[in-house]
């Protein structure tokens, strides 16, 4: 089987395409039974010749399935290619606090013209255009069971394909803690998590924790400038800013306690990514109750959102940190079973099932 991933992320936002395209592509090629390649979906949309669709048996289109791509989708379907739409976010219910809301709901996009870069507004919001295209693809893959249910309203062939961690990338950093002896409570995430923090009551709980524990510092990674403002603990926040995905595991490994704040129906449609990362790295974690933490809940601590619940859970973890870290290290074996290297056959099985269903 030849698999072509058409990724959506640009270089300065590279994250989702790493998990959904690059990670499985590398594992498939390392296994050697099948072959996978990757190209930018924008290049495919423009018909660039270096995007070799002729070679592929199955083409995975990530996220940006706008109306302008429908002729391309129909063209390659007519030539016997199996077309899959890959989506990992709930764009139809994206809250205004998310930076990408302006694109997905208001339709604003920046384009290059002879007079420079100009912002234009689409006639129809992209989340509606995505629905049009998803009705036409042979199948849809998503890392969230909640999203699977949503998309079956538009296409009956929806497949759950979890995010699997690349053990080769994360494993070398496992167990490397802060050399200064501080207790680091950490989180990493994008601008799509503002409501996760604001509505989970976590910022206030962290202020209480920091006031009672002078050795506690809060690590906030990923470049979201709103979250440090919400937490607002002077001289006790370590902000790393955005970083290439290759540098993230080293920062993650410094966490003594990992956080997973979730709030609202939008967050219910996230994947298990954060709980998987913490479990694989042997980091004790605390998260809001919800679908993204449900599958690995027994390997962390899940709570109902409130200031008191967060405060109690974090305080308990601090007071029994060595014990919690020892428990988390035992769970590393669970994380090892969820690497892409251990599950590449599951990825292939999904694609094979889709191809057979089309035939």
C-alpha positions in Angstrom: 0.0 0.0 0.0 1.2 3.5 -0.9 0.0 6.2 1.4 0.2 9.9 0.7 -0.3 12.4 3.5 -1.2 15.9 2.5 -0.5 18.0 5.6 -2.1 21.3 6.6 0.3 22.9 9.1 2.8 25.6 8.1 6.3 25.6 9.4 5.6 28.2 12.1 2.6 26.3 13.5 3.8 22.7 13.1 2.1 20.4 15.6 -1.1 18.6 14.4 0.6 17.6 11.2 3.4 16.0 13.2 1.0 13.8 15.1 -1.4 13.0 12.3 0.9 12.8 9.3 4.7 12.8 10.0 4.6 10.3 12.9 2.6 7.6 11.1 4.6 8.3 7.9 7.9 7.6 9.6 6.7 4.5 11.3 5.2 3.0 8.2 8.4 3.5 6.3 10.5 2.2 9.1 8.4 -1.0 9.2 9.1 -1.5 5.5 5.9 -3.4 4.5 4.2 -0.4 3.0 5.3 3.1 1.9 4.3 6.6 2.9 5.1 10.1 1.7 4.1 13.6 2.7 3.4 16.9 0.9 1.7 20.2 1.6 -2.1 20.2 0.9 -1.6 23.7 -0.4 0.7 22.4 -3.1 -1.8 19.7 -4.0 -4.6 22.3 -4.2 -2.5 24.3 -6.7 -1.8 21.2 -8.8 2.0 21.2 -8.3 3.6 18.4 -10.2 5.9 17.3 -7.3 2.9 16.0 -5.4 2.8 12.5 -6.8 -0.8 11.3 -6.5 -0.3 8.8 -9.3 2.0 6.8 -6.9 -0.5 6.7 -4.1 -3.2 4.1 -3.4 -4.8 6.2 -0.6 -4.6 10.0 -0.1 -5.1 11.5 3.4 -6.2 15.1 3.3 -5.7 17.0 6.5 -8.2 19.6 7.7 -8.1 22.2 4.9 -10.8 20.6 2.6 -12.2 23.8 1.3 -14.7 24.0 -1.5 -11.8 24.9 -4.0 -10.5 21.4 -3.4 -13.6 19.6 -4.5 -12.6 19.4 -8.2 -9.3 17.8 -7.1 -11.1 15.4 -4.8 -13.4 14.3 -7.6 -10.6 14.1 -10.2 -8.5 11.7 -8.1 -11.6 9.6 -7.0 -12.4 9.2 -10.7 -8.8 7.8 -11.3 -9.3 5.1 -8.6 -7.6 6.8 -5.7 -9.1 6.4 -2.2 -9.6 9.8 -0.6 -9.7 10.2 3.2 -10.5 13.4 5.1 -8.5 13.7 8.3 -9.8 16.1 11.0 -8.8 16.5 14.7 -10.7 19.5 15.9 -14.4 20.6 16.3 -14.3 23.5 14.0 -18.1 24.0 13.9 -18.2 24.7 17.7 -14.9 26.4 18.0 -15.2 29.3 20.6 -14.2 32.9 19.6 -11.3 32.7 22.1 -9.5 30.4 19.7 -7.1 32.3 17.4 -8.2 30.2 14.4 -11.9 31.2 14.9 -11.4 34.2 12.6 -10.5 31.8 9.8 -13.0 28.9 10.5 -16.0 31.0 11.4 -15.5 34.4 9.9 -13.7 33.3 6.8 -10.8 35.7 6.8 -7.7 34.6 5.1 -4.4 36.3 4.0 -3.5 36.0 0.4 -0.6 37.3 -1.7 -1.4 39.8 -4.4 0.7 41.9 -6.7 0.4 44.7 -4.1 1.5 42.5 -1.2 -0.4 40.4 1.4 -4.1 41.2 1.7 -6.8 39.9 4.0 -10.0 38.8 2.2 -13.2 37.2 3.4 -14.6 34.0 2.0 -18.2 33.9 0.8 -18.9 30.9 3.1 -17.1 30.1 6.4 -14.5 27.3 6.1 -16.2 25.1 8.7 -19.2 24.9 6.3 -17.0 24.2 3.3 -15.3 21.4 5.3 -18.7 19.7 5.6 -19.3 19.9 1.9 -16.0 18.2 1.2 -16.3 15.6 3.9 -19.5 14.4 2.3 -17.6 13.6 -0.8 -14.5 11.8 0.5 -14.6 8.0 0.9 -13.9 8.1 4.6 -13.0 10.3 7.6 -10.4 9.6 10.3 -10.2 11.4 13.6 -8.4 10.9 17.0 -11.6 11.6 19.0 -14.5 9.3 19.6 -16.7 12.4 20.1 -15.7 13.7 16.7 -16.4 10.3 15.2 -20.0 10.7 16.4 -20.2 14.2 15.0 -19.0 13.4 11.6 -21.2 10.4 11.1 -24.0 12.9 10.5 -22.3 13.7 7.2 -20.4 10.6 6.2 -21.2 7.0 7.4 -17.5 5.9 7.0 -15.8 7.5 10.0 -12.9 5.7 11.7 -11.3 6.3 15.1 -7.5 6.6 14.6 -5.8 7.5 17.9 -2.7 9.7 18.3 0.2 7.3 19.0 3.3 8.7 20.5 6.7 8.5 18.7 8.7 6.6 21.3 12.0 7.3 19.5 11.5 11.0 19.9 10.3 11.1 23.5 12.2 8.2 25.2 15.7 9.8 25.3 14.4 12.6 27.5 12.4 10.5 30.0 13.4 11.0 33.6 15.3 14.3 33.2 14.2 16.6 36.0 14.8 20.2 37.0 18.4 20.5 38.2 17.6 23.4 40.7 15.3 21.2 42.8 12.2 23.2 42.2 8.8 21.6 41.9 7.7 22.2 38.4 4.0 22.0 37.6 3.7 22.1 33.8 1.5 22.5 30.8 2.0 23.0 27.1 -0.5 24.1 24.6 -1.6 26.4 21.8 -4.0 29.4 21.6 -6.9 27.0 21.4 -6.8 26.4 25.1 -7.9 29.8 26.5 -11.3 28.6 27.6 -9.8 25.4 29.0 -8.0 27.5 31.6 -10.5 30.3 32.1 -13.5 28.0 32.7 -11.7 25.2 34.6 -10.9 27.3 37.7 -7.3 26.1 37.5 -5.6 29.6 37.5 -7.0 30.5 40.9 -6.1 27.1 42.3 -2.5 27.5 41.2 -2.3 30.9 42.9 -3.3 29.3 46.1 -0.8 26.5 45.6 2.0 28.9 44.9 1.2 31.0 47.9 1.5 27.9 50.2 4.5 26.3 48.5 7.6 28.5 47.9 9.4 25.8 45.9 6.5 25.5 43.3 6.9 27.0 39.9 4.5 26.9 37.0 5.9 26.0 33.5 3.7 27.2 30.6 4.9 26.1 27.2 3.6 26.6 23.7 3.5 30.4 23.2 0.0 31.1 24.5 0.3 34.6 26.1 -3.2 34.6 27.6 -2.6 31.7 30.0 0.3 33.3 31.9 -1.9 36.4 32.2 -4.7 34.3 33.7 -2.5 32.5 36.2 -0.8 35.8 37.1 1.7 34.6 39.7 4.6 37.1 39.8 8.1 35.6 39.5 6.8 32.0 39.8 5.8 31.4 36.1 8.3 30.0 33.7 7.2 30.8 30.1 9.0 28.9 27.3 7.2 30.4 24.3 6.6 28.5 21.1 9.2 25.9 20.1 9.7 23.3 17.3 8.2 20.0 18.1 11.6 18.4 18.3 12.4 20.5 21.4 9.2 19.9 23.3 10.0 16.4 24.9 13.0 18.0 26.7 10.8 20.7 28.2 8.1 18.1 29.0 10.5 15.9 30.8 11.2 18.6 33.4 7.6 18.6 34.7 7.1 17.1 38.2 3.4 17.3 37.7 1.5 17.6 34.5 -1.8 19.5 34.1 -4.8 18.8 31.7 -7.4 21.5 32.1 -10.6 20.9 30.0 -13.9 22.8 29.9 -16.9 22.8 27.7 -18.1 20.8 24.6 -15.2 22.0 22.4 -12.6 20.4 24.8 -14.6 17.2 24.9 -13.5 16.6 21.3 -9.8 16.7 22.0 -7.7 13.6 21.8 -5.9 11.8 24.6 -2.6 13.4 23.6 -1.7 15.1 26.8 -2.5 12.2 29.1 -0.6 9.9 26.7 2.5 12.1 26.8 2.5 12.3 30.6 1.9 8.6 31.0 4.7 7.7 28.5 7.1 10.0 30.2 6.3 8.8 33.7 5.0 12.1 34.9 2.2 12.3 37.5 -0.8 14.1 36.0 -4.0 15.8 37.0 -6.8 16.5 34.5 -10.4 17.5 34.2 -12.9 14.7 33.8 -13.9 14.2 30.2 -13.4 12.1 27.1 -9.7 13.2 26.5 -8.7 11.9 29.9 -11.1 9.0 30.2 -9.1 6.2 28.5 -6.0 6.7 30.6 -7.7 8.0 33.7 -6.5 5.1 35.9 -2.9 6.2 35.3 -3.5 9.8 36.5 -5.9 11.8 38.6 -9.1 13.2 37.2 -11.3 15.8 38.9 -14.5 17.7 38.4 -13.6 21.4 37.8 -13.6 23.6 40.8 -10.9 25.7 42.6 -11.1 23.4 45.6 -10.8 20.2 43.6 -7.8 21.4 41.7 -6.2 22.7 44.8 -6.7 19.5 46.7 -5.4 17.3 43.9 -2.3 19.3 43.3 -1.6 19.7 47.0 -1.9 16.0 47.5 0.5 15.3 44.7 3.0 17.8 46.0 2.8 16.3 49.5 3.3 12.7 48.2 5.5 13.6 45.2 8.0 10.8 45.5 5.3 8.2 45.9 3.3 9.6 42.9 6.4 9.7 40.7 7.2 6.1 41.6 3.6 5.1 40.6 4.0 7.1 37.3 7.2 5.4 36.5 5.4 2.0 36.7 2.9 3.3 34.2 5.6 3.9 31.6 5.1 0.4 30.3 1.5 1.3 29.4 2.8 4.3 27.5 5.2 2.0 25.7 2.3 0.0 24.4 0.8 3.1 22.9 3.8 4.2 20.7 3.4 4.4 16.9 6.1 1.8 16.6 3.9 -0.7 18.5 0.7 0.3 16.7 1.7 0.9 13.1 -0.2 -2.2 12.1 -3.4 -0.6 13.6 -2.9 2.4 11.4 -2.4 0.2 8.4 -5.5 -1.8 9.4 -7.7 1.3 9.3 -6.4 2.3 5.9 -6.8 -1.3 4.6 -10.4 -1.4 5.9 -11.2 1.9 4.1 -9.7 0.7 0.8 -11.7 -2.6 1.1 -14.9 -0.8 1.8 -14.4 1.4 -1.3 -13.8 -1.6 -3.5 
